[in-house]
């Protein structure tokens, strides 16, 4: 081993010198290593996990889809001829899915929850097994079809309602027994539940509940394994032509879970990337601090005949070693993540799960790690060119022409291009990648401009010679501009904190205001037209008729835009979701209350002509349609063509009932449909009493609390803010490294300064006071710059991205303004205090 | 045709060095003309601020000159680029500083090896060990600078300055940080090694007793040779 080491070291001078130089210096890179570690770990971990899940999904598509094909239709059962054909030509299993309320008979509090109900026939599952945990038998495979008025529920629901196996719950018209807890549902992932927990039951039990009535939002599915293995999808497409049936097969099935994985991966990877990029500033500061300490060593090496390039390579190699120490454990831990989670994944998502190592996430995270590290290291490292060996004798103020500066600039541009390429690859969205880079670039430019502006002012102004102000000014401006490095290092972290704080406060205020002023308290879904009159009566007697608002709703799919099939259309990525799945429609001859017309006019209240449609303005732009264009919808298996009559601005933030598509009154209103409604009342007790009355009287109606939903959104938002706040703190901490390094470097000057002050008769107290003012001024300057940048950036983001009013909490702002100066002052004084007790003569004798 | 005498190793022609401070530009050397002969020792004397160290560092290629010419054996070094000056130093100049300037992260042996490593001439440790033995540090080979006394550190610096067998050794106040006993030992060592290695020694000092060991003494005052 030592022979091998010798060969490597003998051959490579740079490596040898780097190792020698770096010996014992790793402590100085703690923050740098941590910053790299966090970013690379997040990207590798989430990438590996996502790759493993995708791989598993791809391999188990049949099992997860529950068959070779899945046919589905909404509202109506399958046309008989299709159903018969499928039954005659393969194995078939029928499923019915819907959303409803389940109430526990056990508790008075928290006794009702919205659930995703799934009723299955005797053939389900065609592939795989259902595993449930029952009271006496433990984990077993079971056939649900035999169970009448018995249900199986998710672990989540069990915990939410505090129910246990054997308890009785109310579902529609029946009281059902909880027979077991679902441990594995083979085709669960591809029917990924969004709203509530899963409740499994037999088809007969569903019938008994009486929940399926005309107009109920019910999804019928048939899982199908054909006898003829060579059956073509095109043949099946012909079979369903002209109906509202759609097909998924194992090859083309995009599903909510896939989309969920893709989006979550993208989001967490972006958090990782942003962590890395922001940490880059910490990395840069750490390297800068390290090099400040190494100025003398660099000068020595150069005085012994080392060329600039050699010195650059020696320190670049050292930094590479530091990167590796951050990156390697991060990658190892990252690729271990799927292995660590494999028992959980195997238990909850797939029947079996064997984690694997994938090269792509390793490549992506390592590339990100190295590129970001290099990008932020190369500038401080290029300063090694400017260190002259004459530094050993005196501080040189000669301007140094760095003949490699152009090469370095080109290299930096190359690194940025690589980063852009990788980010575009990661996000598959050039716009998003562009926004990330442009906002980082603008933020750093603003920071540099602000800092330079303040320092120019500090340089230009003059106070009375000998005055306290002038002494402070000189010590801040003169000492090799070290104070500027401190200000920039701290301002990055603090301005990020200020920005986040203002955004959080503004969003909190908006949410608080909306909940208290505009938003309804509850949503009601699946109201039958025959029930609305009765509910209105209940409303009049409790919350008041004005506080109850109901609108009819039907779901359908857009099939054509201007006579072109939607499959052939190329539309904005942001609005593709509108065309992908069923959408909700309403109809009204009166303009919705909260909506503002952008183009066109609303149709007459008594309009009875050909079908017209009003469409959300942003969606219209994304779909590239305008007034007069035709949209074809398939509702309940029938196609309707509507002409766009106007476009509206939809205020989603109002949290009221909003539809993208509002149709004119037509025969559609005679189709079986349900109503969606909202209720509101200042008195929370009255409000919940009203809800209680409605849902207990009409078992098919489900209610959703807006406050509960907001709590979920807020907790997600809070989690995100905590993550970014942590990054901001890491960045702030990297400022401490720079401060600490600069204090170490300037100790010699400070010692000399103390000696001179003492000889001139100054008392230690006075010197401490002078330093106090000096550090306080640096701290205040950093705070001021951070707050200016924080306010500016948050104002822009709130106005143009979040569309939320800018709100400033002055108390928090003052606290943030003061924390940094106080910290810098205490930290600096603590580090420098022992210099005060140095003997002036000893210092002066040994100075230079 | 050579512009220098056969024995001249360094020639300075009308050399000016200006140093910029925040407030003003100071003329440190004001037209120095000097011939330094090979294998001889020359002492640069003068009071503080006379320009002694600046002159020595100019010859070492560490200080840029504002005006004039410097030749090393016929070769002009005043217009060399930084990297070429580094080459010139690596091959021809050994420098001993007042404050030793050893790399704290390297042992005595590694510090001595360093010039060879930089110039790419390192083969093994034998030559460095021999040199360290010749300066009396055979028992301190693997010690780090902070484990050595001031005198020992300076002896490591001397060994380092000689490792590449340079033709010129520049010693800038080599005893400035040492006590009397160590100063004498170090000076004795420098002259002994200079003779053994047939080098040219340029010694900067303000100590007359040390200057007397040299073949030639020049005195600087206000940037000019008296």
Contacts between the chains, C-beta under 8 A, distances in Angstrom:
chain1	res1	chain2	res2	distance
A	10	B	122	7.9
A	13	B	117	5.1
A	13	B	118	7.3
A	13	B	120	7.0
A	13	B	122	7.6
A	16	B	117	6.8
A	17	B	114	7.9
A	17	B	117	6.6
A	20	B	103	7.5
A	20	B	105	5.7
A	20	B	106	5.2
A	20	B	110	6.1
A	21	B	103	7.5
A	21	B	105	5.5
A	22	B	105	7.8
A	23	B	105	5.3
A	24	B	105	6.5
A	25	B	105	7.5
A	296	B	101	7.3
A	297	B	103	5.5
A	297	B	104	7.8
A	297	B	105	7.6
A	299	B	101	7.9
A	300	B	101	4.9
A	300	B	102	7.6
A	300	B	103	6.0
A	301	B	103	7.5
A	301	B	114	7.3
A	301	B	118	7.0
A	302	B	86	6.4
A	303	B	60	7.6
A	303	B	62	6.2
A	303	B	89	6.9
A	303	B	95	5.8
A	303	B	101	7.2
A	304	B	89	7.1
A	304	B	90	6.9
A	304	B	95	7.8
A	304	B	114	5.8
A	304	B	115	4.8
A	304	B	118	5.7
A	304	B	160	7.5
A	305	B	86	5.1
A	305	B	87	6.7
A	305	B	88	7.9
A	305	B	89	4.3
A	305	B	90	2.4
A	305	B	91	7.3
A	305	B	93	7.9
A	305	B	115	6.2
A	305	B	118	5.2
A	305	B	119	6.0
A	305	B	164	7.9
A	306	B	86	6.1
A	306	B	90	7.6
A	306	B	118	4.7
A	307	B	82	7.8
A	307	B	83	4.4
A	307	B	86	4.6
A	307	B	87	7.3
A	308	B	82	6.2
A	308	B	83	6.1
A	308	B	86	7.6
A	309	B	83	7.4
A	310	B	118	6.7
A	388	B	62	7.4
A	389	B	62	4.7
A	390	B	57	6.2
A	390	B	62	4.9
A	390	B	63	5.5
A	392	B	62	7.8
A	392	B	97	6.0
A	392	B	99	7.7
A	392	B	101	5.6
A	393	B	53	5.8
A	393	B	57	6.1
A	393	B	62	7.5
A	393	B	97	7.9
A	393	B	172	7.5
A	394	B	19	7.8
A	397	B	19	7.9
A	397	B	20	5.1
A	397	B	21	6.9
A	397	B	22	7.5
A	398	B	20	6.9
A	398	B	64	6.7
A	403	B	81	7.9
A	478	B	22	7.4
